[in-house]
Amino acid sequence: MSLAIETARRARNITTPNPAIGCVIVVDEKVASTAHTMPAGDLHAEAQALLKTDRDVMGGTAYVTLEPCCHHGKTPPCTEAIISAGIKRVVIAQRDPNPLVAGKGVAALQAAGIEVEEGLLANEAAQVNAGFLKRMKSGLPKVTIKAAMSMDGRTAMASGESKWITGTSARQDVQQLRARSCAIMTGIETVLADDPSMTVRLSASELGQDGFVVRQPWRVILDTNMRTPANAKIIGEDSRSIIFHADSSGEKSALESSGANCVIVDTDSGSIDLKSVLAQLAEREINEVLVEAGATLTAALVKERLVDEIVLYIAPKLMGSKARPLFDLSTIAIMDDAIQLEFIGFTQIGDDLKIRAIPKY
């Protein structure tokens, strides 16, 4: 199962909106085949593993990181492929919360006389598809804030200058985060100040996915009053940008002509309703949202308890008290109101330190 999970990890950049699943087929106590889910519309892990082996798998065991599907979608059910191949035992890490599966895959295998075991390395397997699992269970995508700061907690100079706080290695690591994400979200102030493109700029080889196309994430802008310039780099030419706004005036026609998708969303006290935005992204089958934004938007997401993880790159430099802070949490006045975090990872990348943490709301 550890091998199946590691195999699934290698597919995280290519399978969305489907989960990345790994499958290992064992015959006579030897690995006969290993495979992961292919891009959407192509074979799932189990069918791919069966296709890859030239051995007779009759009576073998399949280790799968998520419950095999049992419905007809763009591909036939994996349960049918497993049953037809003569597999006699299936070990799954966890059940699939997708209502189309949700135990039906296990039931179909058992009805065919196949022994099914569940729960092996379930937590480890769940980490690979955290976004998909959250979307299926809650109707919201996983939200990760990415930020870079100095040792004294600053993200930009008072003038707005922020290039470059961290070194080249840390910026390359951010590209890996972008490649894994289904969407990158930012606010209008960041668009106006930096004119970012918010794209993946590594090749397939650099991403470790030779043979597959580099998938560009959706680019999401929160722009209440439609101030995004029609020629902003973030719009791009691929029609994969979404502008959530409240005011239907402004440059909407020019933006749509440039390829942007403009979506009116509810407001809360004059600001865009963030939960409504995330729910609409989930409806578009977006599993993971990476937030690259300023202190106002990041703080708003944290205060509304919509953030699942924070990835922070800390540079060994001091930028001074006049520089801009990481989060605009000025309403916190006493220690009891502080937002508690749990550290889940530390890595040194070049000269910088990468910290992963989850909010403990």
MINU-395474 format. One line per 4 residues: their letters; for each residue x negated, y, z negated of C-alpha. Coordinates in nm, 4 decimals. Layout:
<dodos>
A = X/Y/Z ~ ...
</dodos>
This chain:
<dodos>
MSLA = 0.0000/0.0000/0.0000 ~ -0.2918/0.2351/-0.0635 ~ -0.3998/0.1798/0.2975 ~ -0.0445/0.2472/0.4177
IETA = -0.0338/0.5760/0.2228 ~ -0.3706/0.6858/0.3575 ~ -0.2515/0.6013/0.7088 ~ 0.0643/0.8087/0.6511
RRAR = -0.1450/1.1078/0.5407 ~ -0.3184/1.1117/0.8776 ~ 0.0186/1.1674/1.0454 ~ 0.1391/1.4607/0.8356
NITT = 0.0635/1.7166/1.1083 ~ 0.2467/1.5411/1.3908 ~ 0.5738/1.3814/1.2744 ~ 0.7957/1.6683/1.1603
PNPA = 1.0912/1.6809/1.1223 ~ 1.0545/1.3080/1.0543 ~ 0.8608/1.1922/0.7493 ~ 0.5048/1.0652/0.7928
IGCV = 0.5177/0.6929/0.7199 ~ 0.2428/0.4355/0.7082 ~ 0.2846/0.0620/0.7669 ~ 0.0410/-0.2225/0.7086
IVVD = 0.1264/-0.5751/0.8219 ~ -0.0466/-0.8601/0.6392 ~ -0.0562/-1.2185/0.7644 ~ -0.2300/-1.4984/0.5724
EKVA = -0.3717/-1.2397/0.3299 ~ -0.5441/-1.0487/0.6125 ~ -0.4501/-0.7130/0.7604 ~ -0.3016/-0.7754/1.1033
STAH = -0.2036/-0.4200/1.1926 ~ -0.1980/-0.0647/1.0588 ~ 0.0023/0.2240/1.2035 ~ 0.1765/0.5503/1.1248
TMPA = 0.4825/0.7280/1.2558 ~ 0.4347/0.8891/1.5963 ~ 0.5681/1.2357/1.6951 ~ 0.9459/1.2793/1.6887
GDLH = 1.1155/1.0749/1.9591 ~ 0.8385/0.8142/1.9668 ~ 0.7927/0.4942/1.7660 ~ 0.8191/0.4836/1.3896
AEAQ = 0.5423/0.3286/1.1798 ~ 0.6891/-0.0215/1.1570 ~ 0.7580/-0.0555/1.5302 ~ 0.4171/0.0940/1.6108
ALLK = 0.2425/-0.1540/1.3803 ~ 0.4221/-0.4468/1.5411 ~ 0.3352/-0.3174/1.8876 ~ -0.0329/-0.2748/1.8037
TDRD = -0.0990/-0.6313/1.6897 ~ -0.1454/-0.9315/1.9163 ~ -0.1160/-1.1720/1.6225 ~ 0.1899/-1.3778/1.5378
VMGG = 0.3336/-1.1994/1.2335 ~ 0.5945/-1.4667/1.1609 ~ 0.6154/-1.5092/0.7836 ~ 0.3998/-1.2012/0.7192
TAYV = 0.4434/-0.9080/0.4818 ~ 0.4965/-0.5437/0.5771 ~ 0.3871/-0.2707/0.3375 ~ 0.5763/0.0508/0.4172
TLEP = 0.5566/0.3885/0.2432 ~ 0.9263/0.4681/0.2933 ~ 1.2345/0.2537/0.3365 ~ 1.2699/0.1374/0.7000
CCHH = 1.5452/0.3117/0.8932 ~ 1.8532/0.1158/0.9929 ~ 2.0300/0.3549/1.2305 ~ 2.0013/0.4320/1.5991
GKTP = 1.8470/0.7750/1.6569 ~ 1.5914/0.8608/1.9234 ~ 1.4450/0.5147/1.8587 ~ 1.6030/0.1788/1.7611
PCTE = 1.6269/0.0827/1.3903 ~ 1.3004/-0.0308/1.2310 ~ 1.4919/-0.2919/1.0360 ~ 1.5814/-0.4654/1.3632
AIIS = 1.2171/-0.4701/1.4726 ~ 1.1086/-0.6181/1.1393 ~ 1.3789/-0.8846/1.1457 ~ 1.3097/-0.9783/1.5097
AGIK = 0.9365/-1.0124/1.4408 ~ 0.9959/-1.2732/1.1718 ~ 0.8552/-1.0708/0.8820 ~ 0.9610/-1.2459/0.5606
RVVI = 0.8625/-0.9913/0.2950 ~ 0.8737/-0.6121/0.2910 ~ 0.7186/-0.3992/0.0181 ~ 0.8312/-0.0362/0.0206
AQRD = 0.6992/0.2468/-0.1939 ~ 1.0314/0.4284/-0.2194 ~ 1.3798/0.4492/-0.0784 ~ 1.4647/0.7053/0.1870
PNPL = 1.7056/0.9730/0.0516 ~ 1.8264/1.0477/0.4049 ~ 2.2020/0.9701/0.3880 ~ 2.1675/0.7736/0.7126
VAGK = 1.9384/0.5303/0.5302 ~ 1.9552/0.5608/0.1473 ~ 1.9477/0.1910/0.0618 ~ 2.1089/0.0690/0.3830
GVAA = 1.7697/-0.0297/0.5233 ~ 1.6947/-0.2437/0.2180 ~ 2.0416/-0.4007/0.2387 ~ 1.9968/-0.4867/0.6079
LQAA = 1.6636/-0.6579/0.5403 ~ 1.8021/-0.8531/0.2460 ~ 2.1055/-0.9583/0.4471 ~ 1.8626/-1.1100/0.6993
GIEV = 1.7004/-1.3151/0.4246 ~ 1.3916/-1.0941/0.3887 ~ 1.2441/-1.0478/0.0417 ~ 1.2217/-0.6771/-0.0482
EEGL = 1.0159/-0.5218/-0.3266 ~ 1.0399/-0.1546/-0.4171 ~ 0.8458/0.1063/-0.6137 ~ 0.4811/0.0191/-0.5472
LANE = 0.2762/0.3466/-0.5650 ~ 0.5995/0.5429/-0.5302 ~ 0.4605/0.8700/-0.6703 ~ 0.1567/0.8638/-0.4420
AAQV = 0.3750/0.7951/-0.1378 ~ 0.6164/1.0743/-0.2324 ~ 0.3368/1.3336/-0.2236 ~ 0.2844/1.2704/0.1478
NAGF = 0.6428/1.3671/0.2326 ~ 0.7267/1.6105/-0.0465 ~ 0.8931/1.8538/0.1930 ~ 1.1082/1.5963/0.3688
LKRM = 1.2165/1.4420/0.0390 ~ 1.3082/1.7805/-0.1086 ~ 1.5059/1.8789/0.2015 ~ 1.7035/1.5577/0.1927
KSGL = 1.7761/1.5831/-0.1807 ~ 1.8376/1.9571/-0.2252 ~ 1.8994/2.1082/0.1185 ~ 1.5916/2.3296/0.0788
PKVT = 1.2375/2.2920/0.2149 ~ 0.9257/2.2702/0.0019 ~ 0.7812/2.6206/-0.0451 ~ 0.4073/2.6715/-0.0882
IKAA = 0.2495/3.0115/-0.1472 ~ -0.1007/3.0513/-0.0048 ~ -0.3067/3.3415/-0.1329 ~ -0.6663/3.4544/-0.1576
MSMD = -0.7973/3.6748/-0.4360 ~ -1.1091/3.8064/-0.6034 ~ -1.2257/3.6951/-0.9463 ~ -1.0376/3.9897/-1.0952
GRTA = -0.7103/3.8853/-0.9335 ~ -0.6969/4.1269/-0.6412 ~ -0.5809/4.0479/-0.2881 ~ -0.6534/4.3702/-0.0999
MASG = -0.8103/4.7094/-0.1515 ~ -0.5819/5.0013/-0.2343 ~ -0.5975/5.0972/0.1361 ~ -0.4632/4.7553/0.2338
ESKW = -0.7971/4.6269/0.3608 ~ -0.8208/4.2509/0.2976 ~ -1.0546/4.1035/0.5616 ~ -1.2226/3.8961/0.4466
ITGT = -1.1872/3.8094/0.0778 ~ -1.2885/3.4464/0.1206 ~ -1.5533/3.2787/0.3326 ~ -1.5305/3.0890/0.6599
SARQ = -1.4876/2.7450/0.4999 ~ -1.1872/2.8550/0.2951 ~ -1.0277/3.0146/0.6001 ~ -1.0751/2.6897/0.7923
DVQQ = -0.9013/2.5065/0.5074 ~ -0.6054/2.7428/0.5410 ~ -0.5757/2.6334/0.9032 ~ -0.5248/2.2784/0.7774
LRAR = -0.2417/2.4041/0.5551 ~ -0.0822/2.5807/0.8517 ~ -0.1062/2.2708/1.0691 ~ 0.0753/2.0666/0.8071
SCAI = 0.3535/2.3229/0.7614 ~ 0.6730/2.3385/0.9638 ~ 0.6985/2.7160/0.9238 ~ 0.4903/3.0096/0.8031
MTGI = 0.6844/3.2869/0.6328 ~ 0.5839/3.6471/0.5723 ~ 0.7394/3.9873/0.5082 ~ 0.7720/4.2902/0.7302
ETVL = 0.5125/4.4883/0.5353 ~ 0.2469/4.2282/0.6150 ~ 0.3479/4.2341/0.9818 ~ 0.3207/4.6132/0.9979
ADDP = -0.0064/4.6302/0.8025 ~ -0.1996/4.3395/0.9563 ~ -0.0203/4.2401/1.2803 ~ -0.1003/3.8719/1.2129
SMTV = -0.0392/3.5909/1.4611 ~ 0.0240/3.3231/1.1924 ~ -0.0781/3.0396/1.4244 ~ -0.2948/2.7287/1.3936
RLSA = -0.6311/2.8081/1.5466 ~ -0.8068/2.4723/1.5143 ~ -0.8257/2.2114/1.7898 ~ -0.6767/1.8642/1.7593
SELG = -1.0263/1.7266/1.6999 ~ -1.0958/1.9799/1.4241 ~ -0.7654/1.8853/1.2619 ~ -0.8500/1.5159/1.2750
QDGF = -0.5658/1.4345/1.5131 ~ -0.7408/1.3459/1.8386 ~ -0.4973/1.2378/2.1066 ~ -0.2104/1.4521/1.9749
VVRQ = -0.0979/1.8015/2.0653 ~ -0.1557/2.0719/1.8039 ~ 0.1938/2.1595/1.6851 ~ 0.2445/2.5294/1.6134
PWRV = 0.4693/2.6031/1.3135 ~ 0.7685/2.8323/1.3303 ~ 0.6813/3.1893/1.2296 ~ 0.9373/3.3456/0.9975
ILDT = 0.9619/3.7180/0.9232 ~ 1.1825/3.8668/0.6523 ~ 1.2739/4.2086/0.7863 ~ 1.5833/4.3604/0.6271
NMRT = 1.6046/4.6668/0.8521 ~ 1.4635/4.5215/1.1759 ~ 1.1336/4.7113/1.1828 ~ 0.9294/4.4393/1.3553
PANA = 0.7635/4.5792/1.6703 ~ 0.8601/4.3933/1.9862 ~ 0.4925/4.3547/2.0724 ~ 0.3899/4.2144/1.7328
KIIG = 0.1512/3.9200/1.7651 ~ 0.3676/3.7074/1.5374 ~ 0.6475/3.7061/1.7969 ~ 0.4314/3.5156/2.0447
EDSR = 0.5517/3.3761/2.3743 ~ 0.6811/3.0379/2.2624 ~ 1.0224/3.1368/2.1181 ~ 0.9191/2.9917/1.7812
SIIF = 0.9577/3.3068/1.5746 ~ 1.2586/3.3842/1.3557 ~ 1.3422/3.7263/1.2141 ~ 1.5863/3.7180/0.9245
HADS = 1.7491/4.0572/0.8829 ~ 2.0473/4.2334/0.7299 ~ 2.0790/4.5346/0.9568 ~ 2.1839/4.4477/1.3128
SGEK = 2.0597/4.7793/1.4487 ~ 1.6962/4.8568/1.5260 ~ 1.5048/4.6862/1.8069 ~ 1.7028/4.3640/1.8152
SALE = 1.7483/4.3526/2.1928 ~ 1.3805/4.4235/2.2546 ~ 1.2787/4.1612/2.0005 ~ 1.5060/3.8981/2.1535
SSGA = 1.3708/3.9845/2.4971 ~ 1.0231/3.9213/2.3556 ~ 1.1322/3.5711/2.2484 ~ 1.2233/3.6253/1.8846
NCVI = 1.5241/3.4557/1.7270 ~ 1.7080/3.7220/1.5249 ~ 1.9313/3.5908/1.2463 ~ 2.1529/3.7994/1.0189
VDTD = 2.1412/3.6753/0.6608 ~ 2.3167/3.7667/0.3364 ~ 2.1648/4.0324/0.1136 ~ 2.1382/4.0511/-0.2632
SGSI = 2.1188/4.4071/-0.4028 ~ 1.9876/4.5312/-0.0698 ~ 1.7257/4.2593/-0.0299 ~ 1.7474/3.9488/0.1859
DLKS = 1.8883/3.6473/0.0019 ~ 1.5826/3.4228/-0.0129 ~ 1.7673/3.1033/-0.0993 ~ 1.9995/3.1571/0.1970
VLAQ = 1.6943/3.1957/0.4239 ~ 1.5435/2.8712/0.2967 ~ 1.8741/2.6877/0.3343 ~ 1.8972/2.8008/0.6968
LAER = 1.5409/2.6846/0.7602 ~ 1.6312/2.3453/0.6153 ~ 1.9266/2.3293/0.8540 ~ 1.6706/2.3698/1.1335
EINE = 1.4968/2.0569/0.9957 ~ 1.2060/2.2524/0.8506 ~ 1.0501/2.0477/0.5712 ~ 0.7620/2.2657/0.4501
VLVE = 0.7306/2.6445/0.4429 ~ 0.3928/2.8088/0.3874 ~ 0.4233/3.1633/0.2565 ~ 0.1479/3.4072/0.3529
AGAT = 0.2724/3.7413/0.2285 ~ 0.2154/4.0354/-0.0012 ~ 0.2771/4.0739/-0.3719 ~ 0.6434/4.1735/-0.3394
LTAA = 0.7715/3.8716/-0.1461 ~ 0.5583/3.6186/-0.3330 ~ 0.6772/3.7567/-0.6672 ~ 1.0407/3.7508/-0.5547
LVKE = 1.0144/3.3834/-0.4582 ~ 0.8548/3.2968/-0.7919 ~ 1.1110/3.4939/-0.9917 ~ 1.3939/3.3148/-0.8116
RLVD = 1.2295/2.9784/-0.8874 ~ 1.2009/2.8879/-0.5205 ~ 0.8273/2.8110/-0.5162 ~ 0.7123/2.4499/-0.5427
EIVL = 0.3355/2.4992/-0.5209 ~ 0.0740/2.7734/-0.5198 ~ -0.2534/2.7267/-0.3316 ~ -0.5001/2.9909/-0.4416
YIAP = -0.8453/3.0615/-0.3002 ~ -1.0679/3.2542/-0.5398 ~ -1.3689/3.4404/-0.4034 ~ -1.6731/3.5142/-0.6224
KLMG = -1.6378/3.8904/-0.6035 ~ -1.4826/4.1779/-0.7988 ~ -1.2654/4.4308/-0.6180 ~ -1.1729/4.6706/-0.8977
SKAR = -0.8599/4.7727/-1.0835 ~ -0.7291/4.9955/-0.8022 ~ -0.7081/4.7034/-0.5617 ~ -0.3743/4.5302/-0.5047
PLFD = -0.2569/4.2418/-0.7302 ~ -0.1615/3.8887/-0.6279 ~ 0.1990/3.9044/-0.7506 ~ 0.4137/4.2085/-0.8288
LSTI = 0.5496/4.0793/-1.1581 ~ 0.5653/4.4117/-1.3381 ~ 0.8882/4.3138/-1.5155 ~ 0.6973/4.0654/-1.7336
AIMD = 0.6248/4.2561/-2.0544 ~ 0.5743/3.9936/-2.3255 ~ 0.3901/3.6623/-2.3381 ~ 0.7116/3.4637/-2.3828
DAIQ = 0.8233/3.5818/-2.0370 ~ 0.5028/3.4657/-1.8652 ~ 0.5541/3.2057/-1.5905 ~ 0.3745/2.8879/-1.6868
LEFI = 0.1784/2.6944/-1.4247 ~ 0.0358/2.3442/-1.4203 ~ -0.2949/2.2928/-1.2425 ~ -0.2923/1.9913/-1.0101
GFTQ = -0.6158/2.0354/-0.8177 ~ -0.9538/2.2094/-0.8117 ~ -1.1969/2.2085/-0.5186 ~ -1.4972/2.4215/-0.4289
IGDD = -1.4909/2.5113/-0.0603 ~ -1.8057/2.6885/0.0495 ~ -1.8602/2.9721/-0.1973 ~ -1.4925/2.9862/-0.2931
LKIR = -1.2760/2.7926/-0.5374 ~ -0.9435/2.6379/-0.4304 ~ -0.6848/2.5868/-0.7032 ~ -0.3507/2.4119/-0.6606
AIPK = -0.0793/2.4706/-0.9187 ~ 0.2927/2.4147/-0.9624 ~ 0.5241/2.6523/-1.1503 ~ 0.6782/2.5086/-1.4684
Y = 1.0079/2.6950/-1.4602
</dodos>
